[in-house]
Amino acid sequence: MTESETHPDRPTAYPRRRTVVAATAASAALLPLTSGASAARAGSGPAFLHGVASGDPLPDGVLLWTRLTPVPDATPGSGRGPDADVHWEVAEDEGFRTVVARGTATATAAADHTVKADVRGLRPATAYWYRFRCDGVTSPAGRTRTAPAADAAADRIRFGMVSCSNWEAGWFAAYRHLAARTDLDAVLHLGDYLYEYGTGEYPLEEDVVREVVPAHEVLTLADYRSRHGLYKTDADLRALHAAHPVVAMWDDHEFANDAWSGGAENHTPGTEGDWAARVRAAKQAYFEWMPVRPSTEGTTYRRLRFGRLADLHLLDLRSFRDQQPSVGDGDAIDDPDRTLTGRRQLDWLKSGLTASEADWRLVGTSVMISPVAFGSVPASLLGPLAELLGVPREGLAVNVDQWDGYTDDRRELLTHLRDSGTGDTVFLTGDIHMHWANEVPVRAARYPWEEPVATEFVVTSVTSDNVDDILGVAPGTVSTVGELAVRAANRHVRWVDMDAHGFGVLDLTAERAQMDYYAVSDKHDREATARHLRSYRTDSGSRRLERVERPVR
């Protein structure tokens, strides 16, 4: 497969299954949000109410996205509204004086009036501006950037990193701070872009900052479309998409909590219908509403190349996995016949990592690959960690929704890295609602005497609840004890922060990969500030982490 091809949370960081909230209209109208001087006024239409986006940059092109509201009642998921031609253009300058590409796409009710344009013929490593038009109405302008040429020796690549944005749990200030940066080549969204729960299910009703649409748990195609549409009315999320190309992958909440190939913890067939039908609906809505190139197999695992500096391998760890084992069932956890990745995807990843001639091999994995034991955590923290991570309150071994629940796949992959001599591999992870910096050993029990085979940078949530939120305590109080206990039991974990919500910035040069971790001041504050927490780097050839005092910027 080439770099342009696509292929077929927190580990159970959510409350356990609750009764579904009574259904309300799936197509409840979104409040119109105008953006840009020529955007249609509320009630007039057509309008570009959900902003613009770009994604999956290639050396010669990028995928552009928007959603047209052709008439006021053509709300996301409604199925209403006429087809309409949407014209797009790409320019070298913000004033669109030098247009280098243009075309037309049709917004149809069959695709929920979303529009995509896979633009080619652009120059590598170049910033471009783009916009859409329909019947005299112009969308906001977006800025995007192509990847370096495949054989180019790029000086550096810089990615923003985010995951786990729960609408009801807070405001998306992390997106605003990344949108304001002008030094990013792209933003990696590592999963849980949205959540499927009904209002007041997660977080609980008393902690809801703003209510979701539809108010019930999303189950149907109309529901998923409506929820995607709601998210893209958030001003900070729209700003992020307009400022940078986004490279996205899904985790479980794009479907349902703890999803696996045949079901999910948060799916009850008797009352919520056929799981396969729900997955088809969720995937269709995702590919309609996200700037992601879909594969013929309906997955998001794919590979992108950024010159000779980095190959980025993005995984789909929900479509092919076997059901999570029971915690404590060691036979199932270690069963070689059980898989997280599926055979084909694991072989694709192994061969791609080995064949890569890039300086860095990046792997986007929606759940943490580093082994982590929680048995030494104090009793006062076991309850919150159990709720956050889906583990027994008595203390426990592993989080079975992560690679810890599928040890044979992990052992095969990490042993392959070691035995093949494949170096400079960095796993990029979301899901767990905490910042982590890990060295990745084949066998954690023999660390540090056995050399690690890779490193891992884990980014915390944008808003989804962490330990402090569950306990209702201030940062730096009980979490400090938990952090020390986790590190004491897991020597390969160089740092963990259980307090922060925020984002990361990964900076790559041929000599080193550095991760800068940031925290927002308060997820409940729409105007939250951001501050640098800590930085770690791994030097080429070292497979070790070193703390760095200052961020790259």
N, C-alpha and C positions, 0 to 999 in steps of 0.2 A: 504494500500500500504506500502511496506517496503522501507527502506531508499535507496535501490539500484534500485527501480523501477522508470520508467519515465511515464509521463502522456501525455493522449491525450495532440522632444528633446529639448532634451530640449523640453518642451512642445511646439511643433511647433516652434522650434528654427531655422527656415530656411526661406529663401525667399519664397514668395508665388509662385504659379505655373507659369513657363515660357514655352515658346514654346520649344519643344524638339529640341536639336541640331541635325543637319542632321546626319543620321547614317553613321558609318564607319564599316569596317569589324569587326565582333564580335570576331573573333579569331586572332586579331593582335598579332604578336609574342612578347613574353616577352623577355627582355634581359636576357640571362643566367647569373645567379649569382652562383658561385661555393663556397662551404663551406666545409672545412675538407680536409685533405691531399689526401684522395683517391677519392674525388669527380671527376666526369667525366669532361673532358675539354669541353669548348663550342664547339658544333658541333660534338662531338663523340658519346655521349649517350651509354647506359642508364645513367641517372643522377638523383640525388636527389636535384633538384634546389630550392625546396620550403621548405627545412628544415624538422624538425621533431617536434612532439608535443605530449603531453599527457593531459589527462583530466579526470574529474569525478572520483576522487580517492575513493576507497572503502577500508575497513580494509584488504581485502585479494587480492586486485587487482587494476588495473588502465587501462584506455583505451589509446592505443598507436595509433599514426597517422603518415603517411607520404604521399608524392605524388611522384610517379616515372614518369620521362620523358623517355619512352623506346627508342624513336628515336627523333632526333632534332625537327621534325615538329609536334610532339605530344603535342602542346601547349594547355594550359587549354581552354576547351570549343571547341576545334577543332574537336573532335570526331575521330581523327587520331591516329594511333599507334597500334601495336600488344599487345595482352595480354602477361603478364610476371609474373613469380613467384617471389615473394619478401619474403626473409627470415628475420625473426626478432629474436632478442635475448635480454634477460634481465639479468643483472649481478649485483652482490653485490658491485662491485668495478669498478672504472672508467677505469681500464685497461682490463676489461672483462676477468679476470683470473678465476673468480668464477661465471659461468653462471648458473642461477637457472631456467630459462624458455626459450624456443625457439619454433618457429613454422613457418609456411609458409602461406602466403595469396597471392591471385592473383590480380594483378593490371589490370583492364579491362577498355576499352574505355567506356563501359556502366556506369562506376562509375568515369569517367574522370581520370582514372588511380590513384585514391586515394586509400589508403590502411588503414584499421583499424584492430587492434588486441585487443580484450577484454581479457586481461591477468588476470588469477586468480591463486590462490595457493601461493600468496606472504604473507610476514609477515606484521602485522599491524605496523603503525608508523615507517616505514623504508624507507630510501632513496635507490633508485635503479638507474642504468644506463641502457640505451637501445639504440639499433641501428638497421638498416636495411641493407640488402645486395641484390644485383642482378647482376649476371654475373660478379663477381669479383669486382664490385663497391660497396663501403660502404658509407652509409649516415653519416652525422655528428652524434655524440653521444648526446643523451639528458639525462637529470637527472629528475627524478620524485620522488614522495613520496606517500606512501599509508596513508590512514586515520587511526587514532587510533582505536583499537577494540571497538565495540559498548558499552561494559560495562567498558571500561577503564576510569580511572579518570586522564585524561591528565592534565599536569601542565598548559599548555598554547597552544593556537592555534593562528597563525598569518597569515592574508590574505593581499595580495596586492589588491587594488581596482582601477579599471579604467572604462572609458566609452567614447564613442563619439570620434572616431578617423577618421577624414576626411583627406584622402590622399592629396588632393590638398591644404589644408589649412596649412600644415606645416609638420615638421619632427616628428618622433615618439620617441623623447628623453625620454619621461616618461617611455616607455617600457624598454629602455636601463637601466635606473636607477633601475627599479624593477628587471630586469634580473641580475644585479650586486649584489643584496642582496642574502645572503645565509641563512637568518633566516625565510623565508616564507614557510608555508605549502602548499599554493596554491595561485593563483591569480584569483579574481572574475572579470569577464568582464560583466558589467551590461547593455550592449546593445549598438547598433550602432557601431558594430565592423567594419563595412564598410558603405559606402554611395552609393546610387543608381544614383546620378546625373551625367549628362554628363559634360565634361570639361567646365569650366568657368561659370557654373550655380550657384554653391555654393561651395566656395566663388566665387565672380565675377572674370572675366577673369584677371583683373589687379592685383588681389591678389593671383593668383595661384602660388604655390611654385613648383609643379611638376604635370604633367598631368596624368589623369587617362587613363586606358585601360579597355574596349573600350572607345573611345572618346565620344560616345553617351550615353544617359541614358540606363541603363541596363533593359531589358524587358524579354528576353528569357532565357532558360536554358543555352545556350552557353554564353550569356552575363554575367549572374551571376557567372558562373564558371570562366570566364575570369577575372572578377573583384576580386573574391576571390584569384585567382592565382596571380594577381598583388600585392595584399596586402602581400602575403607571400613571395614576393621577397624583402620586406623591411628588412634590416639587424637587426634593433632593435626589430622588431616584431618576427623575427625568433629566436633571442637571448632569448626573453621572453619565447617563447614556449619551447625552448630547456632547459631552466633553471628551470621551475616550471610547475606543472600541472595547467591547466587553467580550471576553471569552468565557462562556458559561458551561457548566455541567450540572446535572441534577443529582440530588440525593433522595431521601425518602419522602420529604414533605411535599415535593412536587406531585406526589401520588397520595401516600398516607403513611403515618408513622410506622417505622420498622418494616418497610415494604420488602418483600422478597418475590421470587419469580411466580409463586402461586398464591400470594395473599399478603396480608399485612396485619400487624397488631391492631391497627385502627381500621379494620374492615370486618364487618359481620355479614357474611353472605345471606343469612336468613332475612335480614332487614335492609341491607344496603346493596343487594343485587350481586351480579356476577363480577368477580374481580377482574377478569380479562377485559370485560367491557369498560370497567372503570379506568383501567390502565390505558386502553386505547383512547379514551376521551382525554385523559390527562396528557398523554403524549401529543395528541393532535393539537390541543390548546397550547402546549409548551412550544411546539415548533411553529405555530402560527404567531405567537406573541413574543418569541425570543429571537434575537439576531444570531441564530445558530443554524448551520447547515445540517439538515436532517440526512440520515443515511437511509438506504433502502431497507435496512433491517430495523429501523425505528429506534436507534440508540444514539447516545452522544459520545461514545468512545471514538477518539480520533487523534490525529497527530498534526501539530503545527510546527513549522520551523522558523527560527529567527536567526538567519544567517548561519555562520559557523559557530555562533556563540551558544545557541541553545536549541534543543529539540524539546517540545512540550507534548507529553503523552497524557491525554485526558481519559479517565476511566468511567465506565458505567458499572457501579457496584450494586445495582438494584434489579436489573432486568434478568440476570442469569443466576443469581445466588440461590442456594438452598435455604430453607427456613432456618432461622436462628435456633441454635440448640438451647436446651435448658441450661441455666447457669449451674455449674458443678457437674455436668455430664461430660466428664473428661473423654469418654469414648467417642461421643459425637463430635466434640470440639476438635479432636485430633483425627477424625475419620478421613482417610485419603479419598473417599468417594464423595465427600461433601465439598462444595465449592462456593467461593465468594464471587469469583470473576467469571466463571465458565471457562471451559477448556480453550476455546478459540481465542477469547480475549487474552488469557494469560500467555498463550503461545505468541500472540501478536505483540504483547508487551515485552516479553523476554527477547524476542528476535529484534524488535525495534531498538531496545536499549543496547544490545550487543552490536548491532550494525551502525548505530549512530556514530558519526564522526564529529559531532559538535563538542564544544568544550564542556557543556553542561547538559545532563540528561534530567529534565524535570518531569515529575510524575504528579499529576493532579489526582489525588485520591480523596474521595468524599468522607472517608472514615479513617481514623488513625491506624497506621501500620505498626508503630512502635508498641511492643508488649508493655502492658501496665498492670501491676497488681495493686489492689486497694486494701488488702487485709490489715495493714498496720494503721489505717486511719482511725483516729479516736472515735469512741462511740457517739459523741455529740455531733459528729459530722457524718456518720454513716447514713442517717435518715435522709438528709438533703442530697448526699451523693447518690444514694440509691434512687431517689426520684430523678435526679439529673442524668444519671448514667444507666439506669435500668438494671441495677445490681441488688443482691440481697442485702437487707438491712443488718444482717448478722455479720457482714464483712465478707470479703469474697475474693475471688480469684481474678476474674476477667470481665470485660464487657463484651458480651457475645455478639453485639451488633457490629463491632469493629473487626479488624483482621484477627483479633484475639479469639474470636469464635470460629475461625477457619484457619487453624494453624498449619494445615498441610499446604494450602495455597501460599501462605506467607513463607513457610520454610523453603518451598520450591523456588520462589522468586528470589529470596535473599541468598540462598545457596547458589543460585545461578549467577547472581552478581559477584559473589566471592570467587566461585570456581572459574568463571570466564574472565576474571580480572577487569570487569566493567567498573570503572571508577566515576567519580564526580556525579553521583546520582543524588538528587534532592527530591524528597517527597514533599508536596505542598497540600495541606490538609485543612479542612474546616470541621463542622459538625459538633464539636465537643464543648463549645461555648467558653473556652479558656484559651489563653495564649500558652503555647508550649515550644520549647526548643530541645530537640532530641537527637542523640546519636542512635543509629539503628543497628543493633547487633543481630547476628543470626540466632544466637542463644543468649538470652539476657542473663542467665545464671552464670555465664562465664565472662561477662563484661566486668571490668575493663581489660581482663587478660587477653581476651580475644578481640581483635580489632573490629570496629564497626564496619559495615559494608556500605553505609549511606548515612545521610542526615535527613532530618525532618523538621520543617517549620509548620506549626499549627497556628491558625489565626482564630481569634475568638469570634463571638457573635456580634452582629450589628445591634440587635435588640433582644434576642431570645434569652430567657432567664438563665442566670448562673447561680452559683451557691449563695451569694449575698442576697439575690432576689428571692430565692426560695426561703431563706432564713429571715429575711427582712432586717438585715443588719448592715452596718456601715462597712465599706471596704477596709481591708487591713486589720480586721478583728479576728473572728474565728477562722477565716480563710487562711491566715498565715500558718496556723497549726496544721491544717490540711495540706498545704503546699510542702511544708517540711516533711510531713509523714510520707507523702507520695515520693518525694525525692530520696528519702532514706530507703524506701523499699525498691526503688527503681533507679539504680545508679547511672543509667544511661540517659535519664531525664536531666538535662542540664539546668532547666528553668521551667517553672510553671506559674502562671498568674491566674488565680481563680476569681479575681475581682472585676477585671476590665470588660467593657464592651468597646468595640472599636474596629481597627483594621490593621493591615500590615503593608509594608512596601518592600519588595524584593528587588535588590539591585545586583546585576550580574556584570562582571568583567571576566576576561579570560583567566585572571589570577584568583578571583574569589567570588563567592555568593554571599551577600549580606542581607539579613532580614531585620528591618526596623519595625518594632511593635509600637502601636499607638493606642491610646485610650481616649474615649470621649468623656466629658465631665459628668454628664447625667443623661441617660437615655430618655428620661421623661421631659427633658428640656429641649424644645424645638431649636433653640439657639445654642446648643451645647458646644463648648470649645473642645479642642483636641490637644493632647500633649504626648510627647515621646516618652515611652516607658523604658525600653531596653533594646539593645541590638546584639545580634550574634552573627558570626560569619564562619564560613568553612572555606579554607584555602584549597586551591586545586591540588589534588593528590593526597589530601590529608584525611578526609572522611571524619574529621573531628570538628567540634565547635569551639569557638573562642569568643568570649564576650568582647564587645566593642563599646567604647564610651559614648561615641557620637553617631547620630544617624548620617546617612550619606548626604542629606540635605539639611 
